[in-house]
Amino acid sequence: MVKVVFLIMSGDQKMDLALRMAAASVANRRFEDLKIIFFGPSQERLLNLEGQAREDFDYLLKNGAVDSACINYAKGRGIDSSLLKIKVDLKPAGERVSYYINNGYQVLTF
């Protein structure tokens, strides 16, 4: 099986679709492992999720699929404390992406 990391950058409906696909993939064990990194505009959208997108995010968080959001972007936008409140770890996105690539994960970008 393949290990994947979803790099979610979109701050629009593409993000919601990525969350839906990720949640279904985790629920149906489509991959050996699935992790998610949020970067850029997606980090701001995380703070305003509603409906199915909120449910998917909560499911992914509960099941250990959410790795982190970029600390540098979050600090630059002043949303770091808000992301921490919803239990998203903050780490440098470049380091996290390289970690997963170096450990055999395929990157899917949304």
Number of C-alpha atoms within 10 A of each C-alpha: 8 11 17 20 24 24 21 23 19 20 18 11 11 14 21 25 15 21 25 18 14 25 23 15 14 19 12 9 12 14 12 11 16 24 21 25 27 28 23 18 17 21 26 21 18 21 14 9 14 13 8 13 20 17 15 22 21 16 19 23 18 11 12 13 20 23 20 21 29 22 20 16 21 23 12 9 13 12 15 21 13 14 20 13 10 12 14 21 16 21 17 16 21 11 10 18 19 11 12 16 14 10 10 12 20 16 17 12 12 17
